[in-house]
Amino acid sequence: IVTATSSSGSASTNSQTLQRDTNLVGTITNVQASSHVLIISSFVADTGTTGSTTQFQASVSFGLFREASAIFTSQSDAYYMNPQSGNAIYGKLPISYHFIDTSPATGTNNYYQGIRTHTSGYYAQILSTTTRVLTLIEIAQ
């Protein structure tokens, strides 16, 4: 079992594609050829937008990378608000999930958290005011 923690947040993004954050890396070594890796991820996302007086929204989704390749992406709007009035909206959302990587590389694997927004009018980031965690567990087959 390997646990990586950080209180460094991610850069703010307004990208509609999943963005890898390299401020926290979870590294597991000596992975055997037939093993899987269970990844447990948690962090607090911050999302928001400024908008017109008729509609404003906030949205965020998340995922995981092994090295530079996305291996998991949540649904397009894991968190979405659209109250239809006002000028700006912001939200903080604790996110915790797990994923089993069934095809890790033999040896060393590096995992990263990812985040994205619904449209370019929103922003999302991983907060730096809380500790975020990646826990990696090799599962022998």
Number of C-alpha atoms within 10 A of each C-alpha: 10 13 16 15 16 15 16 16 21 21 15 17 19 21 17 18 17 21 25 23 19 17 14 21 21 21 18 20 13 11 19 16 13 13 17 20 22 17 20 16 22 17 23 19 23 20 29 24 19 17 18 12 11 10 14 22 24 27 25 29 24 26 21 26 20 20 15 13 11 17 16 18 17 15 11 16 15 14 19 17 16 11 12 13 14 13 14 15 18 17 16 15 14 13 16 13 12 15 15 17 18 13 12 19 19 14 11 12 18 17 25 23 28 22 27 29 29 22 15 12 17 25 23 28 24 29 22 17 10 15 15 23 20 23 20 24 16 20 16 11 8
